[in-house]
Amino acid sequence: MDKSDACYGAYIAILEEELIPAMGCTEPIAIALAAARARELAGGLPDRMELEVSGSIVKNAKSVVVPHTGGLKGIEAAAAAGAVAGRADAWLEVLAQVGEAEQDAIAAYLAAAPIAVTRADTNLDFDLTVRAFRTAEGREHSGEVRIAEFHTNIVCEQRDGLVLHEAPLAGATADATRAAGDDATGAAEGAEGTEETKAGDEAAGCEHRTDRSLLTMEGIWDFAMTADLDDVRAVIGRQIACNTAIAEEGLAGDWGANIGSVLLSAFGDDVKVRACALAAAGSDARMGGCELPVVINSGSGNQGLTVSMPVIAYARELGSSEERLYRALVLSNLTAIHQKTGIGTLSAFCGAVCAGAAAAAGIAYLNGGGYKDAVHAVVNALSIVSGIVCDGAKPSCAAKIAMSVNAGILGFEMYRAGQQFHGGDGIVKKGVENTIESVCRVGREGMRATNDEIIRIMLDS
């Protein structure tokens, strides 16, 4: 792909937008981010908070440890950590600098301050609002932050009821009622809010996102094979360093269900097992509150680990050059983003499935395969494990990651052995793009009722 091609710059921008560091599971961290910013808007530590969160946020924030909190779990813990000690300007590393003394303060705040959590009346899978209230000099002050559609997309900020920043929702499923309400509030502020609004825009994270519809498997392959590595070196190098560190910690320590260690002890240290084990170990560590960052993919640390660690494991085993490793990771990352774009940030479809299939494309390339090897590995993998459901972030994610990576490896080995699934076999269609669209339909539309039922089951427990 020539640098003059419009897609060339877009693909680089997509990688830079998606492959960002995050400490902790990204849904509770997004809550902490909103709470930290709401505290700033309220002018200090709030006396109480109110949260409205979509069902999928509940699902993914309910059961994981929030880092730097001494083992606290859940939505309220995430909000308390953000309000007490979060640094909003650090985005998804909002809790990275929390010290031991602040951990004690978080626990004390959580025990003393009322934090009300309700399920938001919204059509969006990713939607959360934090309202912080603080009384000073006989008057109650408030700060409100809404993050919607993806983890750093601050679409509304208010101070004492005055709108400082608002941005339109990009998705077609935007909640029209709430949007209309925001519009009315914005109109009421009048000319006096002009400077405040500019300041809010600068603080909020609603920068333009590059059009993901430009992604195609042919375009991704072309870009991965021809890109100037200096254009992707920083973002891919950071992913290698961060994700390798937490994966190795996951194997060395006692985290979650220790899926990585179980795999290696049960099945041996073969590269196929190691590829699954490293990705799973990193997930177990981050689900357990490990205080190391992960470079995410499609808004997910688990997906970031799944697209990267199996590829890194194979590159080490094969003695691949740095260039081949970087190209393989560009291929796997963009392939995962391409799939998840059609499904959405959160759904009942386990994102590790897409990431495991994407890793298979990178593994195929490292093993000397061409475009056909890569796309058939993706199709085969999707055919095998597209039924895995997402029932929230928790230790079993590591096992699902291991199974998804294993399916990706099997999908590659199938094609290398002259075997494949054909169009008409279930949801498989002729052509990789048609198959990806089929899977996206299942995840985006077909599993919507499944997602609702999973959330109801989790709230009943």
PyMOL commands that set and color helices and strands:
alter all, ss='L'
color gray80, all
select helices_A, chain A and resi 6-18+26-42+55-61+75-85+88-93+100-112+176-189+191-203+212-214+217-226+229-231+233-252+259-267+271-287+301-318+322-343+351-366+371-385+396-416+432-446+448-460
alter helices_A, ss='H'
color red, helices_A
select strands_A, chain A and resi 21-22+48-53+115-119+127-136+139-148+154-159+162-166+294-295
alter strands_A, ss='S'
color yellow, strands_A
deselect
rebuild
show_as cartoon
